[in-house]
């Protein structure tokens, strides 16, 4: 979980919960989801907000006396390890974001713009490894298959082509648990030839992206990142290699 908030990691079952029924009501109403809830759920939340249901244990509750916690892994720890490995491999290292959030396509567009600024025509020297960690989201517009990392990878390939980045980059976006969305891929590993490979295989990258079908698109290109289960889950990691 971004920010290493113990109350939200795995839902924080042994940590005080600072939220209240009223918070849930406000969020659901603000997001326009309230009327879509089953009546029993709405009734329960309303009763809780009115003080007729017990809240979850809060900070200061004696229930947590003597309870301790040790954070042994996190996205920040993984990002730091990735930076050390890139430096050891001879790359310059730049952290793009410790808290990468937002719509996957929009984040990909912004990252491509960042890459264009770091790739002047005369760039020479060591490769630049641009690193990020976080968790983006996807607004479903179609009925395709994929996940936020695959969509971000495909969207980055499209944005990089529009910005003329040619073949001077490679981009990886993956889920640390080894799974991205409802498929067997952890994410995508794309480069300057991705869109051409999709086209050569009979696909239409723009149409596939519009249909949220990044899994099929990257599969056509041979650019799916498939690792299998990793046994951990600390959000997502991104690596953009510029040369």
PyMOL commands that set and color helices and strands:
alter all, ss='L'
color gray80, all
select helices_A, chain A and resi 2-4+9-11+21-30+34-36+39-49+62-64+75-88+104-118+148-162+194-200+205-210+214-221
alter helices_A, ss='H'
color red, helices_A
select strands_A, chain A and resi 92-100+128-134+169-175+187-191+224-225+236-242
alter strands_A, ss='S'
color yellow, strands_A
deselect
rebuild
show_as cartoon
